[in-house]
Amino acid sequence: YLIYHATNGIKSWIESSNKTVKPD
């Protein structure tokens, strides 16, 4: 559960980062 939760959190963090900063 902890691993799944951590992976989910990282995934959301990456998604939000990509939306905020778009490296072209």
CHARMM-style PDB file with segment names, atoms N, HN, CA, C and O in Angstrom:
ATOM      1  N   TYR     1       0.845  -1.211   0.000  1.00  0.00      PROA
ATOM      2  CA  TYR     1       0.000   0.000   0.000  1.00  0.00      PROA
ATOM      3  C   TYR     1       0.875   1.254   0.000  1.00  0.00      PROA
ATOM      4  O   TYR     1       0.611   2.201  -0.740  1.00  0.00      PROA
ATOM      5  N   LEU     2       1.902   1.252   0.823  1.00  0.00      PROA
ATOM      6  HN  LEU     2       2.116   0.482   1.424  1.00  0.00      PROA
ATOM      7  CA  LEU     2       2.777   2.428   0.886  1.00  0.00      PROA
ATOM      8  C   LEU     2       3.425   2.676  -0.471  1.00  0.00      PROA
ATOM      9  O   LEU     2       3.516   3.813  -0.933  1.00  0.00      PROA
ATOM     10  N   ILE     3       3.874   1.588  -1.102  1.00  0.00      PROA
ATOM     11  HN  ILE     3       3.800   0.664  -0.726  1.00  0.00      PROA
ATOM     12  CA  ILE     3       4.540   1.741  -2.406  1.00  0.00      PROA
ATOM     13  C   ILE     3       3.551   2.312  -3.424  1.00  0.00      PROA
ATOM     14  O   ILE     3       3.886   3.212  -4.193  1.00  0.00      PROA
ATOM     15  N   TYR     4       2.329   1.775  -3.418  1.00  0.00      PROA
ATOM     16  HN  TYR     4       2.056   1.043  -2.793  1.00  0.00      PROA
ATOM     17  CA  TYR     4       1.316   2.251  -4.366  1.00  0.00      PROA
ATOM     18  C   TYR     4       1.007   3.721  -4.099  1.00  0.00      PROA
ATOM     19  O   TYR     4       0.894   4.517  -5.031  1.00  0.00      PROA
ATOM     20  N   HSD     5       0.875   4.072  -2.841  1.00  0.00      PROA
ATOM     21  HN  HSD     5       0.967   3.425  -2.084  1.00  0.00      PROA
ATOM     22  CA  HSD     5       0.551   5.448  -2.481  1.00  0.00      PROA
ATOM     23  C   HSD     5       1.688   6.383  -2.906  1.00  0.00      PROA
ATOM     24  O   HSD     5       1.440   7.464  -3.440  1.00  0.00      PROA
ATOM     25  N   ALA     6       2.915   5.970  -2.672  1.00  0.00      PROA
ATOM     26  HN  ALA     6       3.117   5.091  -2.239  1.00  0.00      PROA
ATOM     27  CA  ALA     6       4.073   6.798  -3.034  1.00  0.00      PROA
ATOM     28  C   ALA     6       4.129   6.967  -4.551  1.00  0.00      PROA
ATOM     29  O   ALA     6       4.360   8.068  -5.051  1.00  0.00      PROA
ATOM     30  N   THR     7       3.915   5.867  -5.281  1.00  0.00      PROA
ATOM     31  HN  THR     7       3.727   4.973  -4.875  1.00  0.00      PROA
ATOM     32  CA  THR     7       3.962   5.944  -6.746  1.00  0.00      PROA
ATOM     33  C   THR     7       2.863   6.862  -7.252  1.00  0.00      PROA
ATOM     34  O   THR     7       3.081   7.656  -8.167  1.00  0.00      PROA
ATOM     35  N   ASN     8       1.684   6.754  -6.657  1.00  0.00      PROA
ATOM     36  HN  ASN     8       1.507   6.109  -5.914  1.00  0.00      PROA
ATOM     37  CA  ASN     8       0.563   7.599  -7.075  1.00  0.00      PROA
ATOM     38  C   ASN     8       0.886   9.070  -6.806  1.00  0.00      PROA
ATOM     39  O   ASN     8       0.587   9.937  -7.627  1.00  0.00      PROA
ATOM     40  N   GLY     9       1.486   9.338  -5.671  1.00  0.00      PROA
ATOM     41  HN  GLY     9       1.728   8.634  -5.004  1.00  0.00      PROA
ATOM     42  CA  GLY     9       1.834  10.711  -5.320  1.00  0.00      PROA
ATOM     43  C   GLY     9       2.858  11.274  -6.294  1.00  0.00      PROA
ATOM     44  O   GLY     9       2.736  12.411  -6.751  1.00  0.00      PROA
ATOM     45  N   ILE    10       3.870  10.469  -6.608  1.00  0.00      PROA
ATOM     46  HN  ILE    10       3.969   9.546  -6.237  1.00  0.00      PROA
ATOM     47  CA  ILE    10       4.916  10.912  -7.535  1.00  0.00      PROA
ATOM     48  C   ILE    10       4.306  11.166  -8.909  1.00  0.00      PROA
ATOM     49  O   ILE    10       4.637  12.144  -9.579  1.00  0.00      PROA
ATOM     50  N   LYS    11       3.407  10.268  -9.317  1.00  0.00      PROA
ATOM     51  HN  LYS    11       3.138   9.474  -8.772  1.00  0.00      PROA
ATOM     52  CA  LYS    11       2.780  10.421 -10.639  1.00  0.00      PROA
ATOM     53  C   LYS    11       2.009  11.738 -10.698  1.00  0.00      PROA
ATOM     54  O   LYS    11       2.099  12.475 -11.680  1.00  0.00      PROA
ATOM     55  N   SER    12       1.251  12.026  -9.642  1.00  0.00      PROA
ATOM     56  HN  SER    12       1.178  11.428  -8.844  1.00  0.00      PROA
ATOM     57  CA  SER    12       0.469  13.267  -9.607  1.00  0.00      PROA
ATOM     58  C   SER    12       1.406  14.473  -9.602  1.00  0.00      PROA
ATOM     59  O   SER    12       1.135  15.483 -10.252  1.00  0.00      PROA
ATOM     60  N   TRP    13       2.518  14.358  -8.858  1.00  0.00      PROA
ATOM     61  HN  TRP    13       2.738  13.538  -8.330  1.00  0.00      PROA
ATOM     62  CA  TRP    13       3.471  15.462  -8.775  1.00  0.00      PROA
ATOM     63  C   TRP    13       4.077  15.742 -10.146  1.00  0.00      PROA
ATOM     64  O   TRP    13       4.225  16.896 -10.549  1.00  0.00      PROA
ATOM     65  N   ILE    14       4.424  14.665 -10.856  1.00  0.00      PROA
ATOM     66  HN  ILE    14       4.303  13.728 -10.528  1.00  0.00      PROA
ATOM     67  CA  ILE    14       5.008  14.823 -12.191  1.00  0.00      PROA
ATOM     68  C   ILE    14       3.986  15.448 -13.132  1.00  0.00      PROA
ATOM     69  O   ILE    14       4.318  16.334 -13.920  1.00  0.00      PROA
ATOM     70  N   GLU    15       2.745  14.987 -13.047  1.00  0.00      PROA
ATOM     71  HN  GLU    15       2.475  14.268 -12.407  1.00  0.00      PROA
ATOM     72  CA  GLU    15       1.706  15.531 -13.929  1.00  0.00      PROA
ATOM     73  C   GLU    15       1.517  17.025 -13.680  1.00  0.00      PROA
ATOM     74  O   GLU    15       1.435  17.807 -14.627  1.00  0.00      PROA
ATOM     75  N   SER    16       1.449  17.420 -12.420  1.00  0.00      PROA
ATOM     76  HN  SER    16       1.515  16.784 -11.650  1.00  0.00      PROA
ATOM     77  CA  SER    16       1.259  18.830 -12.088  1.00  0.00      PROA
ATOM     78  C   SER    16       2.477  19.638 -12.530  1.00  0.00      PROA
ATOM     79  O   SER    16       2.343  20.775 -12.983  1.00  0.00      PROA
ATOM     80  N   SER    17       3.669  19.046 -12.396  1.00  0.00      PROA
ATOM     81  HN  SER    17       3.778  18.122 -12.028  1.00  0.00      PROA
ATOM     82  CA  SER    17       4.891  19.739 -12.804  1.00  0.00      PROA
ATOM     83  C   SER    17       4.882  19.946 -14.312  1.00  0.00      PROA
ATOM     84  O   SER    17       5.253  21.013 -14.800  1.00  0.00      PROA
ATOM     85  N   ASN    18       4.458  18.923 -15.046  1.00  0.00      PROA
ATOM     86  HN  ASN    18       4.157  18.056 -14.649  1.00  0.00      PROA
ATOM     87  CA  ASN    18       4.419  19.031 -16.505  1.00  0.00      PROA
ATOM     88  C   ASN    18       3.414  20.090 -16.940  1.00  0.00      PROA
ATOM     89  O   ASN    18       3.645  20.811 -17.910  1.00  0.00      PROA
ATOM     90  N   LYS    19       2.301  20.181 -16.225  1.00  0.00      PROA
ATOM     91  HN  LYS    19       2.112  19.595 -15.437  1.00  0.00      PROA
ATOM     92  CA  LYS    19       1.284  21.168 -16.574  1.00  0.00      PROA
ATOM     93  C   LYS    19       1.785  22.578 -16.267  1.00  0.00      PROA
ATOM     94  O   LYS    19       1.522  23.516 -17.020  1.00  0.00      PROA
ATOM     95  N   THR    20       2.508  22.720 -15.160  1.00  0.00      PROA
ATOM     96  HN  THR    20       2.722  21.958 -14.548  1.00  0.00      PROA
ATOM     97  CA  THR    20       3.005  24.040 -14.775  1.00  0.00      PROA
ATOM     98  C   THR    20       4.183  24.444 -15.650  1.00  0.00      PROA
ATOM     99  O   THR    20       4.213  25.554 -16.183  1.00  0.00      PROA
ATOM    100  N   VAL    21       5.158  23.544 -15.801  1.00  0.00      PROA
ATOM    101  HN  VAL    21       5.134  22.642 -15.369  1.00  0.00      PROA
ATOM    102  CA  VAL    21       6.351  23.839 -16.600  1.00  0.00      PROA
ATOM    103  C   VAL    21       6.414  22.886 -17.783  1.00  0.00      PROA
ATOM    104  O   VAL    21       6.510  21.672 -17.607  1.00  0.00      PROA
ATOM    105  N   LYS    22       6.359  23.441 -18.990  1.00  0.00      PROA
ATOM    106  HN  LYS    22       6.281  24.428 -19.133  1.00  0.00      PROA
ATOM    107  CA  LYS    22       6.406  22.589 -20.187  1.00  0.00      PROA
ATOM    108  C   LYS    22       7.738  22.775 -20.910  1.00  0.00      PROA
ATOM    109  O   LYS    22       7.904  23.733 -21.664  1.00  0.00      PROA
ATOM    110  N   PRO    23       8.682  21.870 -20.687  1.00  0.00      PROA
ATOM    111  CA  PRO    23       9.985  21.947 -21.371  1.00  0.00      PROA
ATOM    112  C   PRO    23       9.860  21.517 -22.831  1.00  0.00      PROA
ATOM    113  O   PRO    23       9.544  20.360 -23.110  1.00  0.00      PROA
ATOM    114  N   ASP    24      10.099  22.423 -23.746  1.00  0.00      PROA
ATOM    115  HN  ASP    24      10.355  23.362 -23.519  1.00  0.00      PROA
ATOM    116  CA  ASP    24      10.005  22.075 -25.166  1.00  0.00      PROA
ATOM    117  C   ASP    24      11.369  21.712 -25.724  1.00  0.00      PROA
ATOM    118  OT1 ASP    24      11.486  21.390 -26.907  1.00  0.00      PROA
TER     119      ASP     24
END
